[in-house]
Amino acid sequence: MSSSILRVGLTGNIAAGKSTVAGWMVDFGCHVLDADELGHQCLEPGEPTYDRVVETFGATVLRDDGAVDRRALGARVFGDEAARAQLEEILHPAIRTKEQHHVDQIERASAPAVVVTEATLLYETGSAGRYQRMVVVTAPDDVRLDRLEERGLSADEARQRMASQMEQAEKSARADYVIDNGGTLEAGREATRIVCERLQLDLMRWMAGSPLGPAR
């Protein structure tokens, strides 16, 4: 790893508000990469991964214009462990390649830097070890349930999706930093600011050649 880049994984369960936190981290000087957006790029026609997805899952996951219907693809793999594993095997290496390309660009343009990758399944896919620091965003279950219902999901659908993910407590126990995003926006933003300050200190230690021990 570069001595002028601190790689940070940002994760959290559905509706915890990690995308909101990611935006605040940008405000506080971090570079943020969105793994979902990188994944969407991998599904664009012309990408090798596009061809593999169509070959694996068939034309039923395509829209009339030939683009991948991400909602249909999500429905195809949701609840089907084998199908989800197939999709992850196709997409994850390509996402990591694109991620590293962006990190290299940041290093050339603006080092030193804290580079954050926002992704949902960093622990579930065993990817957390690729980062020097892990940040987990949490919110109480009832708050997340309300947020999902506001997005148009039924209560049963929301609970099903929440239950399909690793428990928040387990992720928090593994994390270097935890941001509670279940209260007011002001409180969540302030908690994010504090974590970003600590990440900058971690970067300084890393650049000085000091080992990064446990943050908590």
Sequence and secondary structure as in RCSB ss.txt:
>XXXX:A:sequence
MSSSILRVGLTGNIAAGKSTVAGWMVDFGCHVLDADELGHQCLEPGEPTYDRVVETFGATVLRDDGAVDRRALGA
RVFGDEAARAQLEEILHPAIRTKEQHHVDQIERASAPAVVVTEATLLYETGSAGRYQRMVVVTAPDDVRLDRLEE
RGLSADEARQRMASQMEQAEKSARADYVIDNGGTLEAGREATRIVCERLQLDLMRWMAGSPLGPAR
>XXXX:A:secstr
  TTEEEEEEEE TTS HHHHHHHHHHTT EEEEHHHHHHHHTSTTSHHHHHHHHHH GGGB TTS B HHHHHH
HHTT HHHHHHHHHHHHHHHHHHHHHHHHHHHHHH SEEEEEE S TTTTT GGGSSEEEEEE  HHHHHHHHHH
TT  HHHHHHHHHTS  HHHHHHH SEEEE SS HHHHHHHHHHHHHHHHHHHHHHHTT       
